[in-house]
Amino acid sequence: MRGSIKKRGKTFTVRYDIGIESNTGKRIQKSKGGFNTRREAERYLNENLYKLNDKQTNKVDDVYFEAYFEEWFETMYKKKVSTSTWEGRQYTMNLHILPKFRNHKLRSITSYELDTFYAQKVEEGLSPKTVKEIHCFIRMALAQAVKWGYMDRNPAEDATIPKQVNKEVIIWDYQTAMTFLKTARIEKKDAIYATALFTGMRRGELLGLKWSDVDLDKKKISINRSLSVTKSEGYILSRTKTVNSRRQISISPFVVEVLIRHKEYQEEQKAELREGYTDQDLVFPNLFGGFKNPDNLRREYNALIEKAKVPRINIHALRHTHATWLLKNGVNPKVVSERLGHHDVGITLRTYSHVSFDLQEEAAQKLEETVQKFFDPTIKQ
């Protein structure tokens, strides 16, 4: 607790903290004036700070992890993130975190306990990446506990997360991708997958794309929004999370051709269904013009993979395929990063580090080929 003394005219005024608002984290202060001397004011301030500190210590010692965590989650975390994000974290909280720490007093949690908890989760089969996400979530919650005065320090700051293992990114080569697209085209379902492969757009960005975002003449797509599905609110079409996610990307003549053909087919559907089609200007809607459920897209995609008889990769791997193709064709990583909507080029380089090894070998070979012609074969080494 903190306090101060100020002279106002001929008397002194005391102001001191008495607590913190749980919903905002702001200090609550109290003041008292009319002290004739500074010594009287100091005595009053010290007595009250002592009482408050003693009371606060007893109070925070009795705070349990579950009560605090749920208070923080409802009053702070949910207001800062999207519905789909907090729903996912709530699932993590109920499935993994609370069963372990529910009955722990908040101030009793140590870095050692967190270390053993993380190790246990890895033994149970969770990936190091998932455990890292759990750690970051706990660290964020306990950081606020420190700010609110419930803890003196954050034990998660000194906890050790499992060693992160970079998974091999499985992608399609050009021939495999074309085989898949040919199969999808027969059923008039190739447009969304061709767009994914040749733009690197995320699934939510594809499902939230509107024709007003597509300029076929200028060969540009503006990515401004993303579709997500939540348990509490259903479909949510919202602006993409960050400035980098909101971007404009160029598309090739091949993609333009695919989208023109797709739009013509879409107009045929509208004419056939008439009032049964609800036009929301979506580029990739469901059969009736509404939002396409991501699970239905996944099932459709997997069925097409079976028909095409190509190696199974998930839809997100189409984005990885796009990025890998670009990097292997010598496109500047900064350009690749911008197309993918990454926060910075470092994310791109780390994600596709497997490509950089191939590129280094190619670079060494090209350098030697270039310099080789300047060597004089008559000069003995």
N, C-alpha and C positions, 0 to 999 in steps of 0.2 A: 504494500500500500504506500502511496505517496501523498505528500502534503506540502503546503507552502504558506508563508506568512507575508502579508503586505500591509504597509502603513497607509491608512486612509484618513487624511486630516490629522487629528490628534490621537486617534486610536488605531489599533491593529486588528486585522481581519485574518482568520484562519480558513483555508480551503483544503480539503483532503478527499481522496478517493474512498468510496464505501463499497464499491462493487463494479460489476460489469454486466451490461444488458446481454442476456443470453441470445437474443435474436439478431443483434447487430454487432456485438463485440465492443461497443463503445463504453467508455468509463462513466460511472455514475458518481457525481461529486456532491459534497455537502460543505456548507460554509457557515461560519459564525464570526461576528464582529463585536466591537465594543470593548476590547481589551485595552487597558490603560498603558500597559508596558509590554515590551516584546517578550520578557520572561514569562509573564502570565500566559501569553499566546502560545509560547513554546511548550509550557507545561500542559496546557489543554490539548495541544496537537499530539504530543507524545503519548499521553494517557489514552487518547482515543485510537491512535494508530496501534497501540499495544493490544487494546481490547479487540479491535477489528482483525488484527493478524492472528490472534489466538483463536478467535471465533472462526475465521476463514480456514485455519489449519485443521481444526476439528471437522469443519464442514467438508472440505475436499478429501479428507481421509476416508470418508464414508461414501464417496461417489463410486459406483460400480461401472464397469466398462460398458455393459449393455445399455444402461440408462443414459450414459453420456453419448455413446455412439449413435443411438437413435435420435437423441436431441440434436446433435450436430448434423446428422443426415437430413432431418426434416427442416431445420431452421437455416442451415447454411448450404449444404451440398446440393440439394435438389433445386435450389434457386439459381445455381451457377451453371448447370449443365442441361443438356437436352433430355427430354423424357426417355428416349431410348437408352441414353447413357446411364441415367440414374436407375432405370429398371434393371439394367444389366448388373450394375454395382450392388443393387439391393439383393439380387439373386446370389451374388458372390458373398455378401455379408451374411445372409441367412444360412447358406450352405456350408461355408468354410470358417468364417471369422467368429461369429457369435457362439457356435458350439464349443469352440476352444476357450474363448476369453469371457464368455457371458458372466460368470460368477466371480471374475477377478476384480479386485479393487483397482481403480484406474492407476493410482500412484504406485501400485505394487508391480506393475508390468516392467520387465527388464529386457534388455537387448538379448540376453541369453535365452529367455523364453521365446522371443520372436525368432531367433536363429533355429531353435529346435522345432518350432512350429513350421517354419519354411522347409526344413529338412524332412519333416514328417509328410508334408504335402507332396514333395517330390517322390518319396517312397510310395505314396498312395497312387502315383501315376500322373500327377499334374506336371505339365511341361515347365521348365525353368522360366519361360516367358510368362506363363500364367501366374506363377508364384511371384514373379517380379511385379506384375500388375496388382496383386493382392498387397504386396509390400508397399507400393506407392500409395495405395488407397489408405492403408493403416497409417502411414507416415503423414499423409495429409490431415487425417482426422486428429492425430495426436499433436500435430503442430498447432491446431486450433485450441486444443486442450491447454497447451502451454500459454497461449495468448489469453485464455479465459481465466488463468490462474489455478486450474485444476492439477497441473503438473509443473514441476520445477524445470524439467528437461524432457526432451523427446527421445525415448529409447530407440525408436525406429531409425534415428539418424546414425546410430552406431551398429545397427543390425547388419548381418551379412546375407545377401541374397545368393541363391544358387548360381553357379557359373552358367552364363548364357551360351547356348549352343546355336550357331547359325544353321538353320535347316537348309538343305539343298532345295533351291527353287526349281521345280519341274515345269517345263514349258513345252510348247509345240514348235517344231520346225515349220518352215514355209509349206512344205508338201502336205504335212499332216493337217495344218490349219486349212489349207485349200480343200482337202478331202472332206473335212467337217463342214465347211461352208457350202460346198456343192450339195451335200446331203440335206443341209438345212434349207437350202434354196428350193429344192424340190417340193418341200412342204410350205414354202413361203414364210419361213421363220428365220431367215438368215440375217436380216437387217440389224437386229440388236447385237448379234455376236460379231458381225463384221465391224460394226461401229466400235465395239469394245476392243477388238484386236488392233484396229488402226487408229484409235485415239487414246487408249489407256484409261478411259473413264471408269469410275467406280460403279458398282451395281446400282447403288442408290441414286447416283447422278444420271445414269441411263434411264432408270424408271421415273425420274422426276423431270426429264428433259421435255421441253415443249417446242412446238414448231416455231414459235416466236423467237426461240433461242438459236434457230438454225438459219443461216444465210447461205443458201445453195449457190447463189451467183458469185458471192465473194469467197466461197469455200471456207466458211468459218462457223464454229459452234461456240456459243457463249454458255459457260457452265455457271449457273447462279443458284441452283437449288438441288435438294436431294430428298428422295422419298425414304421414309422409315416406317416401320410398323411397330406399334407399341401395344401392350396389353391394356393399359388404362385409357388411351385416347385413340386407338385404332391407327389409321393411316395419317401420317403427318408429312406434309410437303413444306419443307423449311429451307431457308437460305443456307448455303454451305457454311461450314463452321468458321473458316478463317478467310482472310483476304487472299491468301495463296490458292485456296480451294476455288474461289470465285475467279475464273480465268477464261480467256478466249484461246481456242486452239484451231489450227488450220487442219483441213481435211483434204484428202487426195481425191482426184477425179473418180477413182474406183468407189470411194465411200459416197461421193455425191450421186453417182449412178445408182448405187444400192438404195440410198434414201429416196431418190426420185421414184424408183420402182415400188418401194415400200409405201410411199405416200399414195400412189395410184391404187394400190391394193386396198389401202385403208379407206379411200374414197368409195371403192366398190362395196366395202363392208357397210359403210354408212348408208349408202343407197339401198342396200338389201335389208338392213334392219330398221331403217327409218326412225320412228320415235323410240325404238328399242335401243338405239345407240345414243349415249350421252357424251357429247363431244366436249372434252376438257382440254383440247389442244395438245394432248400428250402424244409424243412421238411413238412411244412403246406402251400403249395401254393394254388392258385386257380385251376380250372379244367385243365387249359392249361399250368401250370408250373410257372406262374407269381405270382406277389404279390397278396395276398388275401385281399380284401377291408375289413377293420374292421366293417363297417356297414353291409356288407353281412354276416360276421361271426355272428354278433349280431342277424340278422334276422334268420339265420340258427339255432342258439342256442335257440332262443325263440320258434321257431317252434317245436324243439325237446322237449322242456319243456311241450308244449301243448300235444304232443303225449304221453309223459311219465306220464302226469298227476301228476307232482310233484310241490311243491311250487316254485313260480317264484323268483329267485335271479339273479342279474346281473353277467356278466362274471367275474368281478373283485372279486366278493364274493367267487369264487372258490379258489382264493388265500387266502382269510380270512378263508375259510373252512380248507385248508391245514394247516395253522398256528395253528388254534384252535385244530385240531386233534392232532398235535404234542405236544402242550403244555399240553393238557389233558392226554396224554400218558406219561407225565413226562419227555419229552425231554428238555434238558437244554435250557433256553431262548436265550443264546448266540448262540447255534447251529441253532435255529430257525431264529434268526436275520441274520446269515450268509447265510442261504438258501434263505431268502427273499431278500437279498441284501440291507438291511437297513444300514444307516450310523453308527448307534450304537445300542446297545441292549436296550437303553432307549426308542427309538422309538417303538420297538417291545412291550415292557412292557406297554407303554402308549396306544398303539393301541388296545392291547388285555387285557386291565385291567379287563374286564368283566370275563375273564378266571381265572385271579389270585384269585378272590373271591372264585370261586369253588375249586381251588387248595388249598386255605388256609383251607377250611372246610375239604377237604380230608386229608390234612396234620395233622390237629388236631385229626381227627378220627383215622388215622393210628398210631399216637404217643400214643394215649390212648390204642389202641389195643396192641401195643408193650409193653407198660409199665404195663398194667393190669395183665399180667401173673406173674409179680414179686410181686404183692401185696399178702400179707398173709391174707386170709379171716378170720382167727381166731383172728386177731388184731382188737379190737374195736376202732372205731374212737371217 
